[in-house]
Amino acid sequence: MLLLGLLGFGALATAVDAPITSVTVYSDQARVVRTAQLTLSGSQRVELPLLHGAVDASSVRVEAEGAEVSRVDLKPVSPEMLLATEARKVLDALDRLDDQLTRTRSEREACNTQLSALRGLNPQPLPEGDRDKAPPPRLDPSGWNAASTFWIDTLDKLQARLRELDARIRDLERTRERQLQEASRLGGAPRSPGLEVAPTLSGSGPVKLTLTYVTGNARWFPRYELQLAPETNRVQVSFFGFVSQESGEDWQDAVLTLSTAIPATATALPKLATWKIGQQERFIPTPAPLVRPSRPPPPLPPPLPAEAKESDQLRQRLLARVQATPAGQTEYVVNGLDVDSPATGINADASVLAGNQAPGSTYEAKPPPAPPPPPSLAAGSMPPEEYLEEVVVTGSHSFGGLTSSSRPSVPTTTLGVGLAPPAAWRRPAVDPRLPASLAGGYDLAFPSARRETIPSGGGGRLVPLFTESWPVKTERKLFPALARDAFLVAELQSPSKQVLPGGEASLFVGSDPAGTASLKLVAPGERFTLPLGVDRAVRPVRNVTLVESEKGFISKDEETLYRVTLEVANPYAFPLPVRIHDQWPLTKDKDVEIKLVRTEPYAKQDKVKGALEWELTVPASGKTVVSFEYTLRRPKGWRLSQSQ
């Protein structure tokens, strides 16, 4: 019996706190790791914190350093039980915080009273009526030094204690505000089930317990910030991950890893079926059983009147605590507004309610609207491709004495031939906005630069991943025939040693925003070009002169010589690389002849599009002139029109 009692005592469950320490975020889910520290002495059943939200029970894994995991019990928890457990915890925390706030404010008030009394100590002269009755007392300065020292030291101690109490009150109020937000969430949030994990450990001494599981409703998107420094011709590349989640659990002070991989869900290897090619010789009827319809079940009895559940009562208590005035806090009424004003100044997180609210009235808390659903990995899936072969029977064939002959009325039969997938299979498709698609099939992982806190349903947060400085080559692209301004572009070559996924990028020139751009997948050493806005200080000038003449002896033709001159001035004190683009017209009419005569200096020519391109460097505070000439010859009296 003693042995059985000891075994029963060793099997008692011990509740331990296992905070979230690290999270790996994928395109549409996350892998969460919780860590707990405990001390074992024999066999012990451990109760870990309840898991909320869309937790995949098949992904739960428990590991222990310093002990052996003998078994793991998983138990679904109903929404009512889950709510009751969390509600009791929040209510107990609010009660403790209210008691601490009351004690701290009482001590602060006592310190203020002592400080006021200490500051009121002043030497008092003799009353006028007593001055003539007795000679004035002789002053003894021997105690002045001790009295002043006592007064100054006590004053400093009280002021230091007041500062400590004010800081403690602010911390308690912030903690209480977080608990009130949690109470509001529990009181108004829809009910969702949970999962209880209870491993049984065997060992002795300190143990590090690790719980890993996969949850849904989490995602991240790549974001970039590219800031050009014109003085050094370098660009600062900052890579972020925009993370959001509605898993039902707050990730507090956790190490994040953002991954572009798609976790594998299939564990069974495919099997090749026997591949047979032939034809059906005859039809054999197969009897089928007759299914008799069963009688419908009798109607259900009317439901009994529902009793008040404990979870509903806890919800009402939570909502009442959210709307109640904090213990020991003073209310001030200013212009008809009820403002909870702490003693240490304005709280930036406080809420101001307008209107006249009667005391003792009931508040109704509504849950926040649900966030939009994230893009799914299955969006845009396409039906599988099949390899088909058309088989037409045109002659007679003999198979072991059996003859089958073709008839003109036999229709054409289309048979599926090849390694076609099953009919229910669908090609996996990834939404183009998700990291798994933006990474081009690469499995990339980016750890966060520091620990982050991502609340559930609290919107997204930019998580910094890394910052690098890249060399850049900047130049101005000029289109004098189309625009009067210069376009600033940057040509980069990635010196990074890792592949970077595509994503939205915010562009800056110095401290000025220059727009946005969409980056594609960037491989190490790959070159790409980014637009950085308009440089209004560089304004090209385009002039066109015409010289008309007639040529021919019998049939006169009109010929026009066009001379186009382009001038670019450099307003900067450093050489300015520019790329000038222009064009000459083209025609498909055989009676019209257009010929490019010359370019000065030489320009790259695209005779298919009629495009010209000069790549030049304008000297510092100087000017560069380029020109080109072309002729247009047509029959005399023709009127020409232009089309794009």
BELBEL-V471635 format. One record per residue. N is the residue number from 1. RES is the residue in one letter. PHI is phi in degrees with one decimal (* if undefined). D_CENTER is the distance of its C-alpha to the mean C-alpha in Angstrom with 1 decimal. Layout:
BEGIN
n:res:phi:d_center
N:RES:PHI:D_CENTER
N:RES:PHI:D_CENTER
END
This chain:
BEGIN
n:res:phi:d_center
1:M:*:58.5
2:L:-63.4:57.3
3:L:-65.4:55.3
4:L:-64.0:53.7
5:G:-63.6:52.8
6:L:-65.9:51.2
7:L:-64.0:49.2
8:G:-65.3:48.1
9:F:-65.8:47.1
10:G:-71.1:45.0
11:A:-90.0:43.1
12:L:-63.4:42.1
13:A:-81.0:38.3
14:T:-120.1:36.6
15:A:-83.2:33.3
16:V:-124.1:31.0
17:D:-91.4:27.8
18:A:-127.4:25.0
19:P:-69.2:21.8
20:I:-75.5:18.5
21:T:-106.1:18.7
22:S:-150.6:16.2
23:V:-139.6:13.4
24:T:-106.7:12.8
25:V:-99.3:9.7
26:Y:-105.4:10.8
27:S:-69.4:10.1
28:D:-141.3:11.2
29:Q:-159.1:12.3
30:A:-146.8:12.4
31:R:-106.9:15.5
32:V:-105.1:16.4
33:V:-122.0:19.3
34:R:-110.1:21.5
35:T:-128.9:24.4
36:A:-133.1:27.7
37:Q:-116.9:30.8
38:L:-152.4:34.2
39:T:-119.8:37.9
40:L:-107.0:39.9
41:S:-146.1:43.6
42:G:99.4:44.4
43:S:-91.7:42.6
44:Q:-145.0:40.0
45:R:-94.3:37.7
46:V:-113.4:34.4
47:E:-100.7:32.2
48:L:-89.1:28.5
49:P:-58.3:26.1
50:L:-64.8:25.5
51:L:-96.1:22.4
52:H:-107.5:20.7
53:G:73.0:18.9
54:A:-85.7:18.8
55:V:-86.2:20.1
56:D:-81.7:21.9
57:A:-63.8:25.3
58:S:-72.9:26.3
59:S:-95.8:23.6
60:V:-70.1:24.8
61:R:-140.2:26.4
62:V:-120.4:28.3
63:E:-128.2:29.6
64:A:-137.7:32.0
65:E:-100.6:33.3
66:G:100.0:36.8
67:A:-154.4:37.5
68:E:-114.0:37.8
69:V:-88.9:35.8
70:S:-85.3:38.6
71:R:-162.1:36.7
72:V:-133.1:33.5
73:D:-101.4:33.8
74:L:-112.5:31.1
75:K:-136.7:31.8
76:P:-65.4:30.0
77:V:-113.4:29.9
78:S:-67.7:30.7
79:P:-59.7:28.6
80:E:-65.4:31.6
81:M:-67.5:32.1
82:L:-64.0:28.4
83:L:-65.4:28.4
84:A:-63.5:31.8
85:T:-63.7:30.7
86:E:-69.5:27.6
87:A:-64.7:29.6
88:R:-61.6:32.4
89:K:-64.0:30.2
90:V:-68.4:28.6
91:L:-64.4:32.1
92:D:-63.4:33.7
93:A:-65.0:31.1
94:L:-65.3:31.7
95:D:-62.8:35.5
96:R:-64.1:35.3
97:L:-65.7:33.3
98:D:-63.5:35.8
99:D:-64.0:38.7
100:Q:-65.6:37.2
101:L:-64.2:36.6
102:T:-62.7:40.2
103:R:-64.8:41.7
104:T:-66.6:39.8
105:R:-68.4:40.8
106:S:-65.0:44.3
107:E:-64.7:44.6
108:R:-64.8:43.2
109:E:-64.7:45.8
110:A:-64.9:48.5
111:C:-64.6:47.5
112:N:-62.9:47.7
113:T:-64.8:51.1
114:Q:-63.8:52.4
115:L:-65.7:51.0
116:S:-64.9:52.8
117:A:-65.8:56.0
118:L:-67.3:55.8
119:R:-71.7:55.4
120:G:-86.5:58.3
121:L:-75.3:60.8
122:N:-140.3:63.3
123:P:-63.5:67.0
124:Q:-109.0:69.3
125:P:-75.4:72.8
126:L:-66.7:75.9
127:P:-59.7:76.7
128:E:-63.8:79.3
129:G:-70.6:81.9
130:D:-92.6:81.8
131:R:-71.6:82.2
132:D:-87.1:86.0
133:K:-78.9:86.7
134:A:-139.2:85.6
135:P:-67.3:85.0
136:P:-63.7:81.3
137:P:-67.6:79.8
138:R:-81.4:79.4
139:L:-80.3:75.8
140:D:-112.9:74.7
141:P:-77.2:71.9
142:S:-66.2:71.5
143:G:-96.0:68.8
144:W:-66.3:66.8
145:N:-63.8:64.7
146:A:-65.3:63.8
147:A:-67.2:63.0
148:S:-66.8:60.8
149:T:-64.2:59.0
150:F:-61.2:58.4
151:W:-65.8:57.2
152:I:-68.8:54.7
153:D:-63.9:53.4
154:T:-65.2:52.9
155:L:-63.8:51.2
156:D:-64.5:48.7
157:K:-64.2:48.0
158:L:-66.4:47.5
159:Q:-65.8:45.2
160:A:-63.9:43.1
161:R:-65.8:43.0
162:L:-63.7:41.9
163:R:-64.1:39.0
164:E:-63.0:38.0
165:L:-66.9:38.3
166:D:-63.3:36.3
167:A:-63.9:33.4
168:R:-66.8:33.7
169:I:-63.9:33.8
170:R:-63.1:30.6
171:D:-63.6:28.8
172:L:-64.8:30.4
173:E:-68.0:29.3
174:R:-65.1:25.7
175:T:-63.4:25.9
176:R:-65.7:27.8
177:E:-64.2:25.2
178:R:-65.4:22.5
179:Q:-66.1:25.0
180:L:-66.5:25.8
181:Q:-63.6:22.3
182:E:-65.4:22.4
183:A:-65.1:25.8
184:S:-64.3:24.6
185:R:-65.9:21.9
186:L:-68.7:24.6
187:G:-75.4:27.1
188:G:-114.8:25.3
189:A:-75.0:22.8
190:P:-67.1:24.0
191:R:-77.9:25.7
192:S:-136.7:24.0
193:P:-73.4:25.7
194:G:-138.0:25.0
195:L:-138.2:26.3
196:E:-102.5:28.7
197:V:-116.1:29.0
198:A:-134.8:32.3
199:P:-83.7:33.3
200:T:-111.1:36.9
201:L:-112.9:37.4
202:S:-131.2:40.7
203:G:160.3:41.5
204:S:-146.8:42.4
205:G:100.4:40.9
206:P:-68.2:37.3
207:V:-133.9:34.6
208:K:-106.2:30.9
209:L:-103.7:29.3
210:T:-123.6:26.0
211:L:-115.0:24.4
212:T:-124.7:21.9
213:Y:-156.9:20.5
214:V:-111.3:17.9
215:T:-129.4:16.1
216:G:-98.8:14.4
217:N:59.0:11.9
218:A:-142.6:8.8
219:R:-161.9:6.5
220:W:-149.6:4.1
221:F:-134.5:5.3
222:P:-70.9:7.7
223:R:-138.4:8.7
224:Y:-127.3:12.3
225:E:-130.0:14.8
226:L:-113.7:18.4
227:Q:-118.7:21.1
228:L:-88.9:24.7
229:A:-105.3:27.6
230:P:-62.4:30.7
231:E:-69.6:33.1
232:T:-107.4:32.1
233:N:52.8:30.7
234:R:-134.3:27.6
235:V:-123.5:23.9
236:Q:-92.1:21.2
237:V:-102.8:18.2
238:S:-111.7:15.1
239:F:-107.9:12.2
240:F:-124.3:8.7
241:G:-124.0:5.5
242:F:-87.7:2.3
243:V:-107.9:2.2
244:S:-145.7:4.6
245:Q:-157.2:8.2
246:E:-132.0:11.7
247:S:-79.0:13.8
248:G:92.8:16.3
249:E:-126.2:16.0
250:D:-84.3:14.6
251:W:-90.0:13.5
252:Q:-96.1:15.8
253:D:50.7:16.3
254:A:-112.8:15.1
255:V:-84.0:14.8
256:L:-100.5:11.6
257:T:-129.5:12.1
258:L:-99.6:9.7
259:S:-121.5:12.1
260:T:-99.3:13.0
261:A:-75.7:16.0
262:I:-110.1:17.0
263:P:-58.1:18.8
264:A:-70.9:22.4
265:T:-112.9:23.8
266:A:-94.6:27.4
267:T:-112.9:29.8
268:A:-96.5:33.1
269:L:-75.6:34.5
270:P:-71.5:35.8
271:K:-121.1:39.5
272:L:-84.8:41.7
273:A:-81.4:44.1
274:T:-66.6:47.6
275:W:-100.3:47.9
276:K:-119.3:51.0
277:I:-122.0:52.5
278:G:-172.9:55.5
279:Q:-142.5:56.7
280:Q:-85.7:57.5
281:E:-83.5:61.4
282:R:-150.3:62.0
283:F:-106.1:60.5
284:I:-113.1:61.1
285:P:-63.1:60.6
286:T:-120.0:58.7
287:P:-67.7:59.5
288:A:-121.2:56.7
289:P:-68.9:57.0
290:L:-84.5:57.5
291:V:-96.6:54.8
292:R:-87.4:56.3
293:P:-68.1:54.1
294:S:-86.1:53.7
295:R:-69.7:54.5
296:P:-69.1:51.7
297:P:-68.5:51.0
298:P:-65.8:52.5
299:P:-64.3:50.4
300:L:-72.3:48.5
301:P:-69.0:50.1
302:P:-62.8:48.6
303:P:-67.1:46.0
304:L:-73.3:47.2
305:P:-61.3:46.2
306:A:-73.0:43.0
307:E:-86.2:43.4
308:A:-65.6:41.1
309:K:-85.1:38.4
310:E:-65.2:37.4
311:S:-64.3:33.7
312:D:-66.5:34.6
313:Q:-64.2:36.6
314:L:-67.1:33.8
315:R:-60.4:31.5
316:Q:-63.2:34.2
317:R:-65.8:34.5
318:L:-63.6:30.8
319:L:-65.3:30.8
320:A:-66.3:34.0
321:R:-69.8:32.6
322:V:-64.2:29.6
323:Q:-89.1:32.1
324:A:-74.7:34.8
325:T:-74.6:35.7
326:P:-58.6:35.0
327:A:-65.2:38.1
328:G:76.4:40.1
329:Q:-103.0:38.2
330:T:-93.3:40.2
331:E:-102.4:39.6
332:Y:-121.3:40.4
333:V:-111.8:41.1
334:V:-129.0:40.7
335:N:54.0:41.5
336:G:79.4:40.9
337:L:-108.4:37.4
338:D:-90.4:37.0
339:V:-120.0:35.0
340:D:-83.0:34.5
341:S:-106.4:35.3
342:P:-70.9:35.0
343:A:-76.6:37.8
344:T:-106.4:35.8
345:G:119.9:34.4
346:I:-88.3:31.7
347:N:-93.0:28.6
348:A:-67.8:25.6
349:D:-94.6:23.9
350:A:-74.1:27.0
351:S:-107.8:27.4
352:V:-114.0:30.4
353:L:-104.9:31.9
354:A:-90.8:34.3
355:G:105.2:37.5
356:N:-97.9:40.3
357:Q:-109.9:39.3
358:A:-71.0:42.3
359:P:-65.5:42.5
360:G:80.4:42.0
361:S:-76.2:40.1
362:T:-95.2:37.5
363:Y:-101.9:33.8
364:E:-117.3:31.7
365:A:-96.4:28.0
366:K:-109.0:25.8
367:P:-69.7:22.5
368:P:-67.7:19.4
369:P:-63.8:18.7
370:A:-68.7:16.7
371:P:-69.3:13.2
372:P:-65.3:13.5
373:P:-65.6:13.6
374:P:-72.3:11.0
375:P:-63.5:12.8
376:S:-95.4:15.2
377:L:-69.4:16.4
378:A:-89.9:19.9
379:A:-69.4:19.5
380:G:75.8:22.2
381:S:-69.1:24.3
382:M:-112.2:27.7
383:P:-66.0:31.1
384:P:-69.0:32.5
385:E:-83.8:35.1
386:E:-122.3:38.6
387:Y:-97.3:41.6
388:L:-114.3:44.6
389:E:-131.2:48.2
390:E:-90.7:51.0
391:V:-114.3:54.1
392:V:-118.6:57.4
393:V:-86.9:60.5
394:T:-121.6:63.5
395:G:-133.8:66.2
396:S:-101.1:67.9
397:H:-134.3:67.0
398:S:-117.7:68.9
399:F:-122.8:67.2
400:G:61.0:69.9
401:G:89.6:72.5
402:L:-95.6:70.2
403:T:-116.7:69.9
404:S:-124.1:67.3
405:S:-111.6:68.2
406:S:-84.8:66.0
407:R:-126.7:66.8
408:P:-62.7:66.1
409:S:-84.9:64.3
410:V:-69.8:61.7
411:P:-75.4:58.4
412:T:-72.4:55.8
413:T:-109.1:53.5
414:T:-104.6:49.9
415:L:-110.7:48.8
416:G:-78.9:45.4
417:V:-123.1:46.0
418:G:128.4:43.5
419:L:-88.5:40.7
420:A:-78.1:38.8
421:P:-72.7:36.1
422:P:-60.8:36.8
423:A:-66.2:36.6
424:A:-82.2:33.6
425:W:-76.7:31.5
426:R:-129.1:28.7
427:R:-64.2:27.1
428:P:-66.9:23.5
429:A:-128.0:21.2
430:V:-116.6:17.6
431:D:-58.7:15.7
432:P:-64.9:15.7
433:R:-86.8:12.1
434:L:-85.3:10.8
435:P:-60.0:10.7
436:A:-60.8:14.0
437:S:-85.6:15.6
438:L:-67.4:14.4
439:A:-83.9:15.8
440:G:66.8:19.2
441:G:93.7:20.0
442:Y:-81.3:19.5
443:D:-91.9:18.2
444:L:-108.1:16.2
445:A:-136.9:14.8
446:F:-128.0:13.3
447:P:-75.6:13.9
448:S:-72.1:12.4
449:A:-71.0:15.0
450:R:-151.4:15.6
451:R:-69.9:15.0
452:E:-128.1:12.1
453:T:-121.3:12.2
454:I:-119.6:9.6
455:P:-73.8:11.8
456:S:-77.5:12.2
457:G:71.0:11.9
458:G:-97.8:11.3
459:G:85.2:8.5
460:G:-95.3:5.0
461:R:-142.5:5.6
462:L:-81.0:6.1
463:V:-102.0:7.6
464:P:-68.6:10.8
465:L:-107.7:12.1
466:F:-163.2:15.4
467:T:-135.7:17.6
468:E:-131.8:20.7
469:S:-114.3:23.6
470:W:-112.7:24.9
471:P:-70.7:28.3
472:V:-141.3:28.4
473:K:-113.6:31.2
474:T:-104.6:31.2
475:E:-153.8:33.7
476:R:-106.6:34.6
477:K:-100.3:35.1
478:L:-116.1:37.9
479:F:-126.5:38.9
480:P:-59.4:42.0
481:A:-75.5:43.1
482:L:-117.0:39.9
483:A:-142.6:38.3
484:R:-93.5:39.8
485:D:-106.6:36.8
486:A:-98.1:35.5
487:F:-104.8:32.0
488:L:-87.6:30.3
489:V:-129.1:28.6
490:A:-126.3:27.5
491:E:-107.8:28.2
492:L:-116.5:26.2
493:Q:-130.6:26.8
494:S:-66.6:24.1
495:P:-88.1:25.7
496:S:-67.8:22.8
497:K:-90.5:24.0
498:Q:-126.2:21.0
499:V:-75.9:19.5
500:L:-110.5:16.4
501:P:-72.7:14.4
502:G:-72.7:14.4
503:G:166.4:11.9
504:E:-77.0:12.2
505:A:-128.1:14.1
506:S:-96.4:15.4
507:L:-105.1:19.1
508:F:-137.1:21.4
509:V:-112.2:25.2
510:G:68.5:26.0
511:S:-103.7:24.5
512:D:-96.8:24.7
513:P:-68.2:21.8
514:A:-125.0:22.9
515:G:105.8:20.5
516:T:-129.8:17.7
517:A:-150.5:18.0
518:S:-107.4:16.6
519:L:-88.9:17.0
520:K:-90.9:18.4
521:L:-60.2:18.5
522:V:-114.0:20.2
523:A:-90.5:22.8
524:P:-58.8:24.6
525:G:81.4:27.3
526:E:-78.6:26.2
527:R:-97.1:27.1
528:F:-153.2:25.2
529:T:-118.4:25.8
530:L:-124.0:23.7
531:P:-80.2:25.0
532:L:-120.5:25.1
533:G:98.8:26.9
534:V:-109.8:30.5
535:D:-102.5:33.1
536:R:-78.0:35.7
537:A:-78.6:38.0
538:V:-104.8:39.1
539:R:-129.6:41.0
540:P:-73.3:43.1
541:V:-121.6:46.5
542:R:-120.2:47.8
543:N:-122.9:51.6
544:V:-126.9:53.4
545:T:-119.1:57.2
546:L:-121.5:59.4
547:V:-130.3:62.8
548:E:-103.2:64.5
549:S:-155.1:67.6
550:E:-117.4:69.6
551:K:-136.1:70.5
552:G:112.6:72.8
553:F:-97.8:76.5
554:I:-92.9:76.9
555:S:-101.4:73.5
556:K:-81.3:71.8
557:D:-118.1:68.1
558:E:-96.1:66.0
559:E:-127.9:63.8
560:T:-118.8:61.2
561:L:-100.2:59.9
562:Y:-103.6:56.5
563:R:-115.9:55.7
564:V:-106.8:52.1
565:T:-118.4:51.4
566:L:-119.5:48.0
567:E:-119.6:47.8
568:V:-129.6:44.8
569:A:-103.2:45.2
570:N:-100.8:43.1
571:P:-84.2:42.5
572:Y:-97.7:41.0
573:A:-92.1:42.9
574:F:-140.0:41.4
575:P:-58.6:41.9
576:L:-120.1:39.5
577:P:-71.3:38.5
578:V:-134.0:38.6
579:R:-133.3:38.5
580:I:-99.9:40.8
581:H:-119.8:40.6
582:D:-151.8:43.5
583:Q:-157.7:45.4
584:W:-116.6:48.9
585:P:-73.6:49.7
586:L:-123.6:50.4
587:T:-144.2:52.8
588:K:-110.1:53.8
589:D:-81.0:57.2
590:K:-72.9:60.0
591:D:-87.1:62.2
592:V:-112.9:59.6
593:E:-120.6:59.2
594:I:-122.0:56.4
595:K:-135.3:56.7
596:L:-80.3:54.6
597:V:-85.4:57.3
598:R:-160.3:55.6
599:T:-131.9:52.5
600:E:-136.9:52.9
601:P:-71.1:51.3
602:Y:-64.5:50.4
603:A:-122.4:47.2
604:K:-67.7:45.3
605:Q:-118.4:46.4
606:D:-116.3:44.8
607:K:-71.7:47.8
608:V:-74.4:45.9
609:K:-100.3:43.8
610:G:70.7:46.2
611:A:-102.9:43.7
612:L:-123.7:44.5
613:E:-144.3:42.4
614:W:-111.6:43.4
615:E:-113.6:41.6
616:L:-131.1:43.1
617:T:-128.0:42.8
618:V:-80.8:44.1
619:P:-63.2:45.9
620:A:-60.7:45.0
621:S:54.1:46.2
622:G:-117.9:48.0
623:K:-142.7:48.2
624:T:-127.8:48.2
625:V:-122.5:50.0
626:V:-126.1:49.6
627:S:-153.4:51.5
628:F:-152.6:52.4
629:E:-129.9:55.2
630:Y:-146.8:55.6
631:T:-115.5:58.4
632:L:-128.4:58.5
633:R:-116.5:61.8
634:R:-149.3:62.7
635:P:-60.0:66.0
636:K:-65.4:67.8
637:G:88.8:66.8
638:W:-73.7:63.5
639:R:-109.3:60.7
640:L:-100.2:57.2
641:S:-128.5:53.9
642:Q:-113.5:50.3
643:S:-143.6:47.5
644:Q:-91.2:44.1
END
